[in-house]
Each structure stands twice: as C-alpha cells, then as structure tokens.
Amino acid sequence: MEGYIVTFFTQQKRGYDGVSVARWIVEKAKQLGIRGATLVSGQAGFGHDGQFHSESIFDFEDPPLQVVLVLTHDECERLFAAIKKKQLSVFFTKTATEFGNTSDP
C-alpha cells in the first residue's frame, strides 16, 4: 500500500478539549477507524519558540511528545480535516511511504 508517515510534535502539558493534544490526536485517529497510532515521549527538546522541554525529574519543563501514524491517502485526508475543523494548530511532518505487513501475500 502507499500512503504517508505522519508525525505530530507537541508537549505533554499542551491541552485541547480537556486532554493533551497528543491524546486528542490518538483518540481522533481511533474514532476515524485508523489502524494505529504510536505516542512517543521524548527525553528533551526545544520547539519553535526556543523553549527547552524535558522529561527529567530535576527539570519541570513540559516534555516533548510525538504522535506517529502510518496512513493511507484517505485516512490522512480525514484526520487532517478533523484537525482543521477543530482549528487545532500543531506542527507535523508528512512523508510519502510504502507500507504493508510481512505476512501479506
């Protein structure tokens, strides 16, 4: 199959609709019938604002999170339409890819 690897970049404390932005994206993907999403916690990083984010117990900054999805063209369009409808602003990367399962014929 062909589609995209889409990665959203956010922080743990950044919220939307009563949950973290990352959790909202994962839950929306599930509601849309997307096969899976992976939530990755980063140890440290900095965003477009230059502010440092860390997961360290000694540093109470907001740790970075990534939501990674492998999507068909249709799934990608539906997810981005849902995000746009909510006027949610989140940085992402989108890379064309081929995907499948090794057990597929």
C-alpha positions as CSV (number, residue, x, y, z in Angstrom):
1,M,0.0,0.0,0.0
2,E,1.0,3.6,-0.4
3,G,0.4,6.5,1.9
4,Y,2.2,8.6,4.4
5,I,4.1,8.5,7.7
6,V,2.7,11.5,9.6
7,T,4.4,12.7,12.8
8,F,2.8,15.4,15.1
9,F,5.1,17.2,17.5
10,T,3.7,18.7,20.8
11,Q,4.3,18.8,24.5
12,Q,2.7,16.8,27.3
13,K,1.0,19.8,29.1
14,R,-0.4,21.3,25.8
15,G,-4.1,20.6,26.1
16,Y,-7.1,20.6,23.9
17,D,-10.7,19.6,24.8
18,G,-9.7,18.5,28.3
19,V,-6.9,16.2,27.2
20,S,-3.4,16.6,25.9
21,V,-3.1,17.4,22.2
22,A,-1.3,14.1,21.6
23,R,-4.0,12.1,23.3
24,W,-6.7,14.0,21.3
25,I,-5.0,13.1,18.1
26,V,-4.7,9.4,19.1
27,E,-8.3,9.3,20.2
28,K,-9.5,11.1,17.0
29,A,-7.5,8.6,14.9
30,K,-9.2,5.7,16.6
31,Q,-12.6,7.3,16.1
32,L,-11.9,7.6,12.4
33,G,-11.1,3.9,12.1
34,I,-7.3,4.4,11.6
35,R,-5.5,1.2,12.3
36,G,-3.0,2.5,14.8
37,A,-1.0,5.4,16.3
38,T,2.1,5.5,18.4
39,L,2.6,8.1,21.1
40,V,6.3,8.6,21.8
41,S,7.7,10.6,24.8
42,G,10.9,12.4,24.2
43,Q,13.6,12.9,26.8
44,A,14.4,16.5,25.8
45,G,14.0,19.0,23.0
46,F,13.1,22.5,22.1
47,G,10.3,23.9,20.0
48,H,9.8,26.7,17.5
49,D,9.6,29.1,20.4
50,G,13.1,28.1,21.5
51,Q,11.8,27.0,24.9
52,F,13.5,23.8,26.3
53,H,11.3,20.9,27.1
54,S,12.5,17.9,29.2
55,E,11.2,14.8,30.9
56,S,13.8,15.0,33.7
57,I,12.7,14.9,37.3
58,F,15.0,17.8,38.0
59,D,13.6,19.9,35.2
60,F,9.9,20.5,35.4
61,E,9.6,21.7,31.9
62,D,7.0,20.2,29.6
63,P,8.3,17.0,28.0
64,P,8.1,16.7,24.2
65,L,5.7,14.2,22.6
66,Q,5.3,12.8,19.1
67,V,2.3,11.0,17.6
68,V,3.3,8.8,14.7
69,L,0.8,7.3,12.3
70,V,1.1,5.4,9.0
71,L,-1.9,6.4,6.9
72,T,-3.4,5.8,3.5
73,H,-4.2,8.9,1.4
74,D,-7.9,8.7,2.5
75,E,-7.1,8.3,6.2
76,C,-4.6,11.2,6.0
77,E,-7.3,13.5,4.5
78,R,-9.9,12.5,7.1
79,L,-7.5,13.1,10.0
80,F,-6.3,16.5,8.8
81,A,-9.9,17.5,8.0
82,A,-10.9,16.7,11.7
83,I,-7.9,18.6,13.0
84,K,-8.7,21.6,10.8
85,K,-12.4,21.5,11.8
86,K,-11.3,21.9,15.4
87,Q,-8.9,24.7,14.4
88,L,-6.1,22.8,16.2
89,S,-2.7,24.1,15.4
90,V,0.1,21.5,15.7
91,F,3.4,21.1,13.9
92,F,3.7,17.9,11.7
93,T,5.8,16.2,9.2
94,K,4.4,14.1,6.3
95,T,6.5,11.7,4.3
96,A,5.3,9.5,1.4
97,T,5.8,5.8,2.1
98,E,5.0,2.3,1.0
99,F,3.8,0.0,3.8
100,G,2.4,-3.4,4.4
101,N,2.8,-6.5,6.6
102,T,5.4,-9.2,6.0
103,S,2.6,-11.8,6.2
104,D,0.6,-10.3,3.4
105,P,0.7,-12.3,0.1
